Amino acid sequence: MTAEPSERTIILHLLRGAVPERADDIGRLWAQYGHAIEVSPNTEGVTMNADAKRIQFDTKTIDLFWLLGFSVWRAIEVYSPALVIATSNGIPLDQALNIDADRDQYEFDFKQRIGSAQSLIGAQQTTDISWPADVPKPTADRESLDDVQHMAAFDLIGLPPEKWPVFRERILAYS
């Protein structure tokens, strides 16, 4: 039987994965200061706090990072073609943006996603908002995502991808 890692171990792995070149330093500091991990109940606002002895967050804040990460990925999809056109053709960015006749709809969709993220900050629970249809619900299973764009966003949000599934499942167990 395999033991489930503690919240402290999960957070330590996330920190090491986010800055692998400093993994030894992080491990040493972690052992020296012995931070407690506190998963707080969801509430209005964002809960992510730390002091010399404690790291505190809630599951809604993790969902907010997920939603923002996917929204940013969609913004890259919307605006990067215009950046390529402007750079390769030596034209102003606003001129390149106007070439795309479908951009208005993409920008509207982007604003809707960001609006959902703003609503989530003010909500008590993630279920209190309208989740954008083009953003998958948070999952620990990267392979369950329906396309490579979602998988890429997952990788960016998960820091690091190999640690996110364990972290996400443990956090969801507390909600």
C-alpha positions as a printed Julia matrix, in Angstrom:
175×3 Matrix{Float64}:
   0.0    0.0     0.0
   1.39   3.4    -1.01
   1.02   6.27    1.44
  -0.51   9.52    0.14
   1.93  12.44    0.33
   1.15  15.13    2.88
   0.14  18.66    1.88
   3.6   19.82    2.95
   5.26  17.3     0.64
   3.01  18.28   -2.27
   3.77  21.99   -1.84
   7.5   21.26   -1.51
   7.42  19.3    -4.79
   5.56  22.17   -6.48
   8.13  24.7    -5.32
  11.02  22.48   -6.39
   9.38  21.84   -9.74
   8.75  25.53  -10.35
  12.41  26.38   -9.73
  14.33  23.14  -10.3
  17.7   24.87  -10.35
  17.08  25.9    -6.72
  15.57  22.59   -5.55
  18.36  21.92   -3.04
  18.08  25.42   -1.56
  14.31  25.16   -1.35
  14.53  21.77    0.36
  17.05  23.09    2.87
  14.94  26.17    3.68
  11.79  24.06    3.86
  13.39  21.72    6.39
  14.85  24.63    8.35
  11.62  26.62    8.7
   9.03  23.82    8.69
   6.11  25.66    7.13
   2.62  24.44    7.96
   0.16  24.08    5.06
  -3.41  25.25    5.6
  -6.18  24.61    3.07
  -8.79  27.22    3.97
 -12.5   27.14    3.26
 -13.49  28.96    0.07
 -14.69  32.52    0.55
 -15.0   35.79   -1.34
 -11.71  37.09   -2.65
  -8.51  35.19   -3.13
  -6.92  33.2    -0.34
  -3.2   32.81   -0.77
  -1.14  33.89    2.18
   2.17  32.97    3.7
   4.22  34.03    6.64
   7.33  32.67    8.32
   5.53  29.52    9.53
   2.45  28.95    7.34
   1.26  28.77    3.73
  -2.49  29.22    3.34
  -4.72  28.97    0.25
  -8.13  27.69   -0.82
  -9.31  25.52   -3.7
 -11.2   28.41   -5.35
  -7.91  30.27   -5.76
  -6.43  27.24   -7.52
  -9.48  27.27   -9.84
  -8.87  30.98  -10.47
  -5.3   30.28  -11.59
  -6.67  27.56  -13.89
  -9.22  29.93  -15.44
  -6.7   32.75  -15.83
  -4.13  30.4   -17.31
  -6.53  29.18  -19.96
  -7.69  32.74  -20.64
  -4.12  33.9   -21.17
  -3.48  30.94  -23.47
  -6.53  31.97  -25.54
  -5.21  35.55  -25.68
  -1.96  34.22  -27.13
  -3.98  32.35  -29.75
  -5.94  35.49  -30.63
  -3.09  37.99  -30.83
  -0.03  36.05  -31.92
  -1.03  35.85  -35.62
  -1.23  39.65  -35.76
   2.16  39.94  -34.07
   3.68  37.61  -36.65
   2.08  39.54  -39.53
   3.17  42.92  -38.14
   6.73  41.74  -37.49
   7.23  39.88  -40.76
   5.65  42.58  -42.94
   6.94  45.61  -41.05
   3.47  47.07  -40.5
   2.01  48.6   -37.33
   0.34  46.15  -34.96
  -3.03  47.94  -35.1
  -3.03  47.54  -38.88
  -2.21  43.82  -38.56
  -4.97  43.39  -35.98
  -7.5   44.86  -38.4
  -6.67  42.26  -41.06
  -8.43  39.53  -39.03
 -12.16  39.89  -39.71
 -13.0   37.38  -36.95
 -10.99  39.15  -34.25
 -14.01  40.96  -32.79
 -15.64  37.67  -31.79
 -12.37  36.33  -30.37
 -11.88  39.5   -28.33
 -15.47  39.31  -27.09
 -14.89  35.7   -26.0
 -11.64  36.71  -24.27
 -13.42  39.5   -22.38
 -16.1   37.01  -21.31
 -13.44  34.66  -19.93
 -11.73  37.47  -18.02
 -15.15  38.53  -16.73
 -15.66  35.0   -15.41
 -12.31  35.22  -13.62
 -13.29  38.56  -12.07
 -16.61  37.04  -11.0
 -14.8   34.1    -9.43
 -12.76  36.44   -7.25
 -15.98  37.88   -5.8
 -17.79  34.55   -5.51
 -17.98  32.3    -2.46
 -17.51  29.11   -4.5
 -16.42  28.22   -8.03
 -19.92  26.83   -8.65
 -21.34  30.34   -8.12
 -20.06  31.56  -11.51
 -20.8   30.72  -15.11
 -17.75  28.74  -16.25
 -16.7   29.63  -19.84
 -17.75  26.93  -22.31
 -14.35  26.91  -24.05
 -12.35  26.4   -20.86
 -12.28  22.86  -19.51
 -13.04  22.32  -15.85
  -9.96  21.83  -13.69
  -8.68  18.29  -13.88
  -5.73  16.33  -12.62
  -5.69  14.19  -15.77
  -3.87  16.01  -18.57
  -4.66  13.24  -21.04
  -8.4   13.71  -20.5
  -8.25  17.16  -22.1
  -9.77  17.23  -25.57
  -7.04  18.94  -27.57
  -3.37  19.81  -27.61
  -4.07  23.5   -26.94
  -5.76  22.57  -23.67
  -2.85  20.28  -22.85
  -0.39  23.12  -23.48
  -2.35  25.44  -21.18
  -2.48  22.64  -18.59
   1.31  22.36  -18.73
   1.72  26.11  -18.21
  -0.7   26.21  -15.3
   0.4   23.03  -13.57
   3.95  23.93  -12.58
   5.3   21.33  -13.0
   2.99  19.06  -14.98
   4.18  15.86  -13.32
   3.32  17.24   -9.86
   0.0   18.95  -10.64
  -2.23  15.82  -10.68
  -1.2   14.81   -7.18
  -1.54  18.37   -5.9
  -4.93  18.96   -7.52
  -6.41  15.69   -6.24
  -5.27  16.37   -2.7
  -6.68  19.9    -2.79
 -10.01  18.68   -4.18
 -10.22  16.19   -1.32
 -10.54  19.18    1.04
 -13.31  21.0    -0.82
